[in-house]
Amino acid sequence: MVQNCVAPDFRGRNFSGEDLSGANLSGGNLSGADLTGADLSEANLSDVDLSGADLSLANLSLAKLSRANLNYAELIAADLSGADLRSADLRNADLKGADLSGADLRGADLSGVQLSRVNLKGADLRGAKLSQVKLKNTNLRGVKLIDT
């Protein structure tokens, strides 16, 4: 089990369905990795490169993803409730059906993100970049949007 691997290089690795809850992967490279259905709850993924990774159905609740690169990542139906995504790069990511309730997205770049059927209830989007975001059937109750 991966628990404390600061700056690991796991490019393209298959972690589908794995329990990585609470793991410290900060500064690592997981670009193109398959994390479908993985449990990454409360994991430290700060400054991690997850570009092009598949995190569909993954549990990322309360995960630390500040400054993470999630450019073109698949996060379909992922649980990101309460996650720290401050200053994360989510450009062109697919978040259809994801749960971002209570997530901290301050300063995040969500340009071109697919947010259809996403739960953003109580999320903090202050200072986030939201150009060309696709919103359809998205729960925006209690969202903080000042300076976006």
Backbone hydrogen bonds, N-H to C=O, Kabsch-Sander energy under -0.5 kcal/mol:
donor,donor_aa,acceptor,acceptor_aa,energy
3,Q,1,M,-0.6
5,C,24,N,-2.1
7,A,26,S,-2.9
10,F,8,P,-0.7
10,F,29,N,-2.9
12,G,31,S,-2.0
13,R,10,F,-2.0
15,F,13,R,-0.7
15,F,34,D,-3.2
17,G,36,T,-2.0
18,E,15,F,-2.3
20,L,18,E,-0.9
20,L,39,D,-2.7
22,G,41,S,-2.0
23,A,20,L,-2.1
24,N,3,Q,-2.7
25,L,23,A,-0.8
25,L,44,N,-2.5
27,G,46,S,-2.5
28,G,25,L,-1.9
29,N,8,P,-3.0
30,L,28,G,-0.6
30,L,49,D,-2.9
32,G,51,S,-1.7
33,A,30,L,-2.1
34,D,13,R,-2.6
35,L,33,A,-0.8
35,L,54,D,-2.9
37,G,56,S,-2.4
38,A,35,L,-2.2
39,D,18,E,-2.8
40,L,38,A,-0.8
40,L,59,N,-3.0
42,E,61,S,-2.1
43,A,40,L,-2.1
44,N,23,A,-3.0
45,L,43,A,-0.9
45,L,64,K,-3.2
47,D,66,S,-2.3
48,V,45,L,-1.6
49,D,28,G,-2.5
50,L,48,V,-0.9
50,L,69,N,-3.0
52,G,71,N,-1.7
53,A,50,L,-2.1
54,D,33,A,-2.5
55,L,53,A,-0.7
55,L,74,E,-3.7
57,L,76,I,-2.3
58,A,55,L,-2.0
59,N,38,A,-2.7
60,L,58,A,-0.8
60,L,79,D,-3.1
62,L,81,S,-2.0
63,A,60,L,-2.0
64,K,43,A,-2.9
65,L,63,A,-0.8
65,L,84,D,-3.2
67,R,86,R,-2.3
68,A,65,L,-2.0
69,N,48,V,-2.6
70,L,68,A,-0.8
70,L,89,D,-3.2
72,Y,91,R,-2.3
73,A,70,L,-2.2
74,E,53,A,-2.7
75,L,73,A,-0.7
75,L,94,D,-3.2
77,A,96,K,-2.6
78,A,75,L,-1.9
79,D,58,A,-2.7
80,L,78,A,-0.8
80,L,99,D,-2.8
82,G,101,S,-2.0
83,A,80,L,-2.1
84,D,63,A,-2.8
85,L,83,A,-0.8
85,L,104,D,-2.7
87,S,106,R,-2.1
88,A,85,L,-2.0
89,D,68,A,-2.9
90,L,88,A,-0.8
90,L,109,D,-2.4
92,N,111,S,-2.3
93,A,90,L,-2.2
94,D,73,A,-2.4
95,L,93,A,-0.7
95,L,114,Q,-2.0
97,G,116,S,-2.6
98,A,95,L,-2.4
99,D,78,A,-2.6
100,L,98,A,-0.7
100,L,119,N,-2.8
102,G,121,K,-1.8
103,A,100,L,-2.2
104,D,83,A,-2.7
105,L,103,A,-0.8
105,L,124,D,-2.6
107,G,126,R,-1.4
108,A,105,L,-2.1
109,D,88,A,-2.6
110,L,108,A,-0.8
110,L,129,K,-2.7
112,G,131,S,-2.4
113,V,110,L,-2.0
114,Q,93,A,-2.0
115,L,113,V,-0.8
115,L,134,K,-2.7
117,R,136,K,-3.2
118,V,115,L,-1.3
119,N,98,A,-2.2
120,L,118,V,-0.8
120,L,139,N,-2.2
122,G,141,R,-2.2
123,A,120,L,-2.6
124,D,103,A,-2.6
125,L,123,A,-0.7
125,L,144,K,-2.6
127,G,146,I,-1.1
128,A,125,L,-2.1
129,K,108,A,-2.6
130,L,128,A,-0.6
130,L,148,T,-0.6
133,V,130,L,-1.3
134,K,113,V,-2.6
135,L,133,V,-0.8
136,K,134,K,-0.5
139,N,118,V,-2.2
140,L,138,T,-0.8
143,V,140,L,-1.7
144,K,123,A,-2.3
145,L,143,V,-0.6
148,T,145,L,-1.2
